Amino acid sequence: MAAPPILRTIADLRHTVAGWRRNGESVGLVPTMGALHDGHLSLVKRAREHCARAVVSIFVNPPHFGPHEDFQRYPRDLEGDAAKLATVGADAVFAPQVAEMYPEGAVTTVSVARLTEGLCGPFRPGHFQGVATIVTKLLLHCLPDAGFFGEKDYQQLQVIRQLARDLDIPVRIEGVPTWRESDGLAMSSRNAYLAPAERALAPTLYRVLQQVATEMKAGETAAIATGWGKQALMRAGFARLDYLDAVDAVTLQKIEKLERPARIAAAAWLGKTRLIDNLPAG
Ligand code: AMP
């Protein structure tokens, strides 16, 4: 398949989508920061299954990143990404410059309360406001029938569901299960930062989350199961643990026992790389 056209401006995106709309075609949007891997491609495939057309946005969003985070060194490879997107039938890539997305003088942001209080929220101040603002703008630029987001970033998925509901954006938000390497490590553009010894250790995060979920399904309390999990990660060689929590799958509030659908979620550091992962329980 031919590489999809790369659209640089909001006007071009709107024009392209309007053409599809005139033909009565439905549209799916897959927002990404590029450095695409098979996890991203699984979102595009899902979008193509549900919608006649799929647009992938590629934009490394500065407000996503804290002052000491990896904005500068975040991997960028637009040509490689476009070639990968050709293999899954993406219809267009929206790859704007920062000035297109944030014209001089922009001061309006979107912030989602409550859902952002726990998990990654306290460790990445401003991050979810950056995510919520850019995703709102992308949804309004494209006005897709559906937006596709990975469960890999489960808190982000819930935040986006909430903002679409609260701001009356007429879009379906679809969550897509986490795509993993064969050893269980959740695929992430940041895995490229891992040194070989760190890469070898990384799948332990998934195994520990699975074990915590198994224990809670057997009736163990969250305090005991996650307490064991934290120790197991530190013993395995993780440098630092931001959190390992059992939370309600909808509200993201911490739970004590498994009574409703829940997620077991963690963020842990291997050297200078922060890994996140989560899985369903209950
Ligand atoms: P990113 O470019 O990493 O910000 O991710 C763009 C989208 O791809 C988000 O909706 C992510 O949740 C999703 N995503 C990233 N990694 C994976 C994965 N391993 N499996 C499924 N979706 C993913």
Boltz pocket constraint, residues with backbone or C-beta under 6 A from the ligand:
constraints:
  - pocket:
      binder: B
      contacts: [[A, 31], [A, 32], [A, 33], [A, 34], [A, 39], [A, 40], [A, 42], [A, 43], [A, 148], [A, 149], [A, 150], [A, 151], [A, 152], [A, 153], [A, 176], [A, 177], [A, 178], [A, 179], [A, 180], [A, 186], [A, 187], [A, 188], [A, 189]]
      max_distance: 6.0
